[in-house]
């Protein structure tokens, strides 16, 4: 048999080198190390305390024994192969691996445990999401009777929140569960958006200055956003929604920081929409064009006529603060202000000037340990109970985010295809505006 002729290296179809053997996740000679970048053994982490629990599993405060850093570990339990991995967990991991912004929680790595067989004979593997430890979430902070945020502190948090939202929307990502419990704050005053279990990409062009909420081009599921922070169009059954649903949540959080508690605490979907109209006034073709054509518009017809009370209820914010809140809580999603325009609002330019994050005082650790205890706040469908409580930047965290994940062969994981318009991947776009925020403090 004649030997196969070897092609010259510069020939059009040069012989490919033999691929190297795929490395194992765990190096048996050195437990705790890993050859897949971005994945470690759970054994390298020492659990300190439990921060929360829910149907998804548990959230722990832990120490990384390799560097003595304090982290938070969110556990996802896989009960059996037929059910598979929770879709909300897959979403969260997917987006946190892509996003790189100082106001979005970073994913440090994943930690895994070898599957063990339980008493029922089912093998259960444990997968944990590792993030920097966070001392507070905004909901827990506001429930602390010792905390009374000043106007300058509220402006500081709002600037950071809007910067993070602008970054997400610039990269065609809807969060779809903006609320106080999902906003994490370090003891250095850095706010980060967390819990991406309901996030998804949107097909519409990203918002631009002066464009408001934009116009939807396709349908999405309506079972998103925790009820107390749900936009009126969602409450009325709209499925052709835009990034404006996140902006409504920002408005609710803004008012909540001033009042110290949630402002629209409906105990049912019908009650929720009535509370919205009691605050913003009953819908008309002028303030919410097309509302009568929404699937659940019949509910509104049973309500009495409500006059707008927003300005009277929140006059403590001052004229510029009320003006910003009115823009964030517009009934019409097409004219609701977007994050770009909100960042340029007069509210942030008038006295008192926003505090610097580093000037914010330190408080005792404060988290919303079990969101399910507040039945009215339970998301529909529920995000993993407990969310990302207790995760965020630690006191000694520099703000640096690990390099993009790599596969076992040392190659960068291929990012998802860019959204319409050829927009760059999210991790390439942090500097577009976020780095120029300092002149506002």
Secondary structure, DSSP 4 states (H G I P E B T S, - for coil): -PPPPPPPTTSTTPPPPPPPPPPPSB-TTSTT-BSSTTEEEGGGEEEEEEEEEETTEEEEEEEETTTTEEEEEEEEEE--TTT-S-HHHHHHHHHHHH---TTB----EEEEEEEEE-TTS-EEEEEEEEEEB-SEEHHHHHH-TT----HHHHHHHHHHHHHHHHHHHHTTEE-----GGGEEE-TTS-EEE---TT-EE--SPPP-TT-TT----S---S--S-GGG--HHHHTT--S--THHHHHHHHHHHHHHHHSS-S---SSHHHHHHHHHHHH----TTTSTTGGGSTTHHHHTTSPP----HHHHTGGGHHHHHHHHHHHT-S-TTTSPPHHHHHT-GGGTSSSPPPPGGGSPP---B----GGGSGGG--SSPPSTTTTTTBS--TT--S--PPPPB-TTSPBPPPPPP-TTTPPPGGG-GGGTGGGGGGG-
